[in-house]
């Protein structure tokens, strides 16, 4: 399968619902990514005008074609404007990387490279090594594939024109998606392709396949008398096949767009076989140096691509449908499956498995969180996603493949075992599927799990997931049997309520301990000092739900709901702001927020926040405030409401504010 990408067919992703211009079939399901990549570049309007059939159906198709062609023209014009801006801006406006901090922080949803090299430049000898396929020898051990991909190399289609790469950066360029600066001697077009091929290897795109080649869509000619190139990456993705698109700008300002794709050789498997069999290795080496079963390519496909590629042929029928998926973008927090001892279709016994997640120091959530390490939702999501992934793999949804089922987390317990800075660490997830219970219109699965770094556990918990039909989801009654339980604020009507203006503090210079950017989940909190169920303090907040909120596009593809873990994160942020407002950091030279060890959190979900729910309401009851040497630990209970229904309950949610000088 030789998938190629061009600027023309890239616009097809915006065409909306596919249709047959002759009226033979009207497809109502969204176009799968693979179909998008290989669809024809134009549907001629003469296809309808020349058909024998007439009447209202033909008029409808003609109208749809006209709208599509007008939309294409708009997209083409917009694309040309963007490329013109890229040519004008070149790379001089790229963010400067402070020498002490390494790469600039990635934005939420940015592509996460499969490997990272310590070098920033390549001489002619290194480029010749890449042309021979010695990728590990140039970029390091993380790029070695133990003999896989013998034909992946640069300059396979033409003589090596590059003479040096003077700078290469995974987060550089005007779009922060990557840049490369190179010198060349010879044909400028060949050099442009080779430069983009070099970046593709630098980003590790080939590492998720075992027997592939680099293919390049035929670019326009680059006629330039210059001997230097700037490469600005405009797109880098794993679906439908790993590929990178870049604007390559010569020193004299002339430019072309180049797309390079990692494409498997004909007949080479790229995913599990029938029955979920792992008969053939798909090329990826894990953190410990072992061959993995599923890799980042499969995770991306399960999130929003071809589920048959991700899990095996039996799941191909779920592609393009609302079905169980992993989150996508910055919420996809599992990378690889390293071990699995279960069996497809065997639901009446336990199964155990191990997975991995890499947490680079430039991940978006480090920059946006007030926490010392990762925000708490990362603990929850990376463990829960590992559980749901292999719970789905054994095949509970294959019993009724034509039924639309939605996956929801119902609750669990979890405990932080020790503090660990996860920057540039690989989180090892060991999970067990304990039970599967089949019910009319739904099924339930229970799991336990442990997260570790370098073999040492730091987080442990249990959880339950449910697969629900539309009818079952429509009959949800929340936590209070369908009754509208009022908040403590509504029932007690306290005479004194004060507010904490989080938005103002967040925007103030020097407000280091404040969640911001993508993780700015609250703007204002109402406080009743000494209030709440435990007379220790009460917090109340409302958050407007916008259908365009970033997480709906991530969780889940075709089935948008707010992640329950972000509901927990919202409560944590409310407590953090209250602690600072109460000056609990007084006397601390370097205050930092943590999730304290050895306090078990219990959560229960009986509903979900939808894009149409308008608002989320939160209340927090302060239970205990414990002062320790150099730290303060606050434990709370909390609830969250959608309009008219309480759906989340959190018991013993704990937040610690500790002086960094005593952080062990």
Secondary structure, DSSP 8 states (H G I E B T S, - for coil): ------HHHHGGGGS-S-B-TTSS-B--S---HHHHHHS-S---THHHHTSS--SHHHHHHHHHHHHHHHHHHHHHHHHHHHHHHHHHHTTTTS----TTT-S----TT----S---S-S-B-HHHHHHHHHT-HHHHH-GGG--TT--TT--SSSSS---EEEEEEEETT-STTSS-EEEEEE-S-HHHHHHHHHHHHHHHTTGGGG-SSEEEEE--------S-SEEEEEEEEEE-SSS-EEEEEEEETTS-EEEEEEEEEE-TT---S--GGG---S--S-B-TTS-B-SB-HHHHHHHHHS-HHHHH-GGGGGGTTSS------GGG----EEEEE---TT--SS-EEEEEEEEE-TT-HHHHH--BSSS-HHHHHHHHHHHHHHHHHHTTGGGGGTTS-EEEEEEEEEEEE-S----TTEEEEEEEEEEEEEEETTEEEEEEEEEEEETTEEEEEEEEEEEEEEHHHHHT--TTTTT-----HHHHH--S--EEEEHHHHHHSTT--SS--GGG---SEEEEETT-TTTTS-EEEEEEE--TT-GGGGTS-TTS----HHHHHHHHHHHHHHHHHHTTTTTT-SSEEEE--TT--EEEEE-S---TTS-EEEEEEEEEEEEEETTEEEEEEEEEEEETTEEEEEEEEEEEEEEEGGG--
